[in-house]
């Protein structure tokens, strides 16, 4: 757990509101960590910067917003409870702003209840990590999220299913020519399903295909993301015609979606 992290690495570190610039390199992924726990942010900053990340800190939502306004970040690590507001609401606001709606968000919380995780994912977080945790696990999850946002060498391949288009190169989903608002993780999840139309995929198969981190058996993150995907690509999310549930088995991406007699 976090307590096992070498605390000697944190001694002598400056105030966590500073930016970790000792190893600044233009090509290093830039992370923003919004958390009011000074000890935690100091340790994580030292650990992540030694792993090749450029890390900036904010101890409040107001400061975090200022950092986002001033800089360009590849990923946001966001605590759920902050002195000036709720991280869940902040995440929802980000997803409503076109500047940051595709910014990967990893949410942290000392409250590890399943409902907190579900709410975070429903409001747009890409991943959720309960405290306490090993810094190495945080690093692994950050790297996994960043891999999902990297451009893939897929040329201009576009998957077309009636009115729905999935542009793999642009990492964009369009319905009737209009862009659909999905997070990076939700896009990858949809691609996994769409690349095997008509085939039922279990949750374990989906997680394996995403090459992400294993989730606890009770974690409903797949279901939450599927619900979010349906809300933007289905004409009637309560009666889906594209991403279908097969009870007791998993999910299937329909071959035929805009005609009678779906498969």
N, C-alpha and C positions, 0 to 999 in steps of 0.2 A: 504494500500500500504506500501512499505518499510519504508516510512517516519513515519508510525505509530508504528514501532518497537521501543521498549524502548531503547533510546540511552544511558541511564545511564548504561546499561549493557556493553557498549563499552568503558566507561571511565576507564582509568588505564590499558588497555590491551597493551601488548607489540607489537612490530613491527609485521605486518601480515605475514612477511616472516618466522616467527617462526612456529614450530609445536605445536599444542595444545596438551600438554601432561599431563595436570593437572589430567585428569581422565583416563590415559592410562590403558587399560586392554587388555590382549592378544586376547580376543574373540570379542572385539568391532570392528565393520566394519570400515575399514580404507578408508577415502575419501581424494582425492586430489582436491583442489580448485585452479584453475589457473585464476586469475583476478588481474588487476593492480589497482583496486579501494581499497585502504587501509582501508577506513572507512567501506565499505561494507564487506570486508573479515573479519575484526575484529568482527563485529556484528554477521556475520554468523558463524564464528568459535566458538564464545562463545555460541551461540544458539544451534548449532549442537553438540558441545562437551557435553553440559548439557543434551542433549537427548541421549547420549550414543555412540556417534561416535568419532573416533580418526581422527582429521582433520589436514592435512598438507597443506601449502600454497605455491604458486609460483606467483610472480608478472609479469612473462614473460614466453614466450614459451620455451626459452632456459632453464630457471630455472625449468620449469615444466618437460621438458624432462629429466633433471638431477634427479629430484625427482622420476620419473617413473623408471629410470635406477637403482636407489639405493634402492627402496622400493617395497613392494607388496601392491597394492591397490585393493579394491573391486569396486570402482566407481570413475569416474572423472567428476567434474563439471568444464566446460570450457567456458570462455567468448569468444564471437565472435571477438571482437576487442582488440588487445593487442599491446603494443608499438613496439614489434619486429616481428610482423607478423599477419597473419589471422588465427583465430581459425578454420575456415572451412577447410583450407588447412592442418592445423595440424591434424584435425580429419581424413581427407583423408589419411594422412601419417600413422596414428595409425592403420587404418583398413588394410593397406597394410603390416603391420608388424605382424608376427605370434605371437609375445609376447603379443600384446595388442589388437588384432583384436576382441576379445570377451569381452574386458573391457567395461562395460556399460558407456555411455557418455551422460551427461545431459548438453545441451548447453544453455548459458545465452546470452542475447543481449538486449541493449537499443533500438535496431531497431526491432520493432515488426511486420514488414510487412510480409504478408503471404509468399512472395517469399523467404525471408530470412529463414523462418521456413522450407520451402520445400527444399531449398538447403542444409540446415543442415541435414535434415533427409536423403536426397539422398546420402550425403557423409558419412553416417554411424552413425550419432547421434541417440540415442535411444529416446530422449525426448528433448523438447525445451521450455524454459521458458522466456518470455519477461520481461524486467525490466520496471518499478518497480514491485516488488512482495512481498507478505507476506512471511517471513521466514518459517512460518508454512506450506505454500504450497510447498516450496522447500523441506522441511523435508518429507512431504507426498509423493512427487514424488520420492525422493531418496529411501524411504522405498519400494515404489511400484516396482522400478527397481531392488532393491536388492532381493525382493521376487521372481521375475522372474528368478533370477540366482540361487536360492536355489535348491539343489537336491530334487527331488520329489520321494516319496515312491511309485514307479511304477514298481519295480522289473526290469526285463529285457525286458519290453514290447517294441516291435518294430512294427510300422505301416508300412505295405508294400503295395505299389501300383505299380506293374510292376517293372520298373527299379529304382523307387524311394523308399527309406527307411527313416523312421523317428524314430530315436532311442530316446525314451522318457527319459530313465534313463541316457544315456550319453549326452542328449541334443545335438544331432548331426543329421544332415540330410546328406544322401549319395545318389548320383546318379551314377549308374553303379559302386558302391563300392567306389567312390571318395567323400570325404567330401566336402560339400558345405559351402561357407563362408557366414554365416548369423549372424546378431547381436542377442543378447538375445531376444529383443522385436520381431524381425522378426521371430525367431524360435517359440515363443509363438503364434504369429499370425497365422503362418502356421499350428500349432497343432490344434488351434481352428477350422480352416477350415477342416483339414484332419479328425478330429474326427466326423464330420458330412458330409461325402461324399454324393454328390447328393442333398444336401439341400442348398437352397439359404439363405445366411445370410446377413442381412442389416448391415450397418456401426454401427448403434446403438447396434445391437445384438453382433457384434464383440467386441466393446468397453466394453460392459457389461460382456462378457465372459472373457475378459482379466483382469477384476477387476482392471483396472487402473483408471486414472483420467479422468473426462469428458472433452472433447475438445469442443471448440467453433464450431458452426455449419459450419462456413466457412473453418475450418481447414481441410486440405487435407492429414493429416498424414497417414491415412489408405491407401489411394491411392498411396502415395509415397512408403510406405513399401511394398505394393503388387507389385509395379513395380520393386523394388529391389529383392524381392523374385523370381519373374519371370526371372530376369536377370541371376539367378544362377541355377534354377531348370528346366527351359524350354529349349528345343532344339532351338526354335525360339520364343524369348520373344514377338515379335510383333504378333505372331499367337499362343497364349498359348493353351496348351492341358491339363494342370493340374489345374491351378487356372483360372477360367473363369469369365468374367464380365457379369452380367445380368442387362442390362440397366434399370435404374430407380428402381432397387431392391437391388442390392448388388453384392456379389461374391459367387461362388459355387466351391467346390473342386470336380473335375470330378472323378467318380467311375472308369471309364476305361480311361487309359491315353496313353498306348502304342499300341493301336489297333484301327482299324477303328470303327466308330460308337460310339463316346464318349458320355457319359451321363453327 
